[in-house]
């Protein structure tokens, strides 16, 4: 960096090599160029191109650090000024603060202590203590650095600062080398468990007795719950994200069609609304395509045979007849559901939440090629048919995955999707059972 040139000539840091660029620094501070000498240097500046240029100017070692001559030198007093340009103090303070805080806090995108920066030091052969190291090497280095840090603190703080807990830090690296990761042997889970028992304290005069009594009661209840079958206990409690078989009817007959037997449990209160004719046709077409995928040669004949229900009822099942009659134009809309043990929320429902359950992905085809469609869930629709049959559809906004240049980039461990570009805006519906949940991180 060359900052040692501003130090006094006899400063000890001028002779330090390993802490800087590997060389001793004997150069003095650059002198200020004033008067006619400055004008003589500016006369040698030629072929000035204003604005940004795509060509990088390669400067030789003997070439002066000038790119153009300022027009202000035409003023008669400009050459005699001691300060011709003010430095921008505001931006200097801001950039130095960003560099220091970003590096100390390891802020992504702002830290200057990156892996590439340390690889550059290794390639230059400088600052070996900052080269990338393996975990074992790092622990050995930490084992050597902790005594040095404690000695530096001992020169600053009074002896009362160094109690037994501060001293124990010197043994942490040795313990990590012997037994490995710390999260399997620290006290945090026990502290949380004791915090739970502190809530059971009723007699503040004897808190230890209350904690012991609460522990005995909890163990007894846990043991007895292993033998209780007719009440809910911690061993037979239903899972939080459990679903139910959708489409079950009152008569107890299980539907034979997949679209009528989705494992979906709606959450919250349903709001009733009427779909437009266009959306209703697209909603019906969506689960019709699913049936066609299951049996492409039989679906049309099954729909035609449903007309014979009035003549020969035994030849047409209740499921086919219900689908042939069509759904109720008034549908139920939900803001959340649980399907196949996975929780889904609409984008509107999680607007003020810190969790995300609205990202969806569906496997399909685009221009004859298999592709994964990524989107965000906007509504959960329940279509109602005769005989208490129900079909659940997700209404989503689909991101553009057809453009590999501006829409989607598939990497090894994640997929980058441009959320500003959408596709299939006129086809928002997809069968709920075909969806999987994905997490969308905005950068």
Secondary structure, 3 states (H helix, E strand, C coil): CCHHHHCCCCCHHHHCCCCCCCCCCCCCCCCCCCHHHHHHHHHCCCCCCCCCCCCCCCCCCCCCCCCCCCHHHHCCCHHHCCCCCCCCHHHHHHHHHHHHHHHHCCCCCCCCCCHHHHHHHHHHCCCHHHCCCCHHHHHHHHHHHHHHHHHHHHCCCCHHHCCHHHHHHHHHHHHHHHHCCHHHCCCHHHHHHHHHHHCCCCCHHHHHHHHHHHHHHHHHHHHHHCCCCCCCCCCCCCCCCCCCECCCCCCCCCCCCHHHCCEEEEECCCEEEECCHHHHHHHHHHHHHHHHHHCCCCHHHHHHHHHHHHCCHHHCCHHHHHHHHCCCCEEEEECEEEECCEEEECCCCCCCCCCCCCEEEEEEEECCEEEEEEEEEEEEEEEECHHHCEEEEEEEEEECCCCCCCCEEECCCCEEECCCCEECCCCCEEEHHHCEECCCCCC
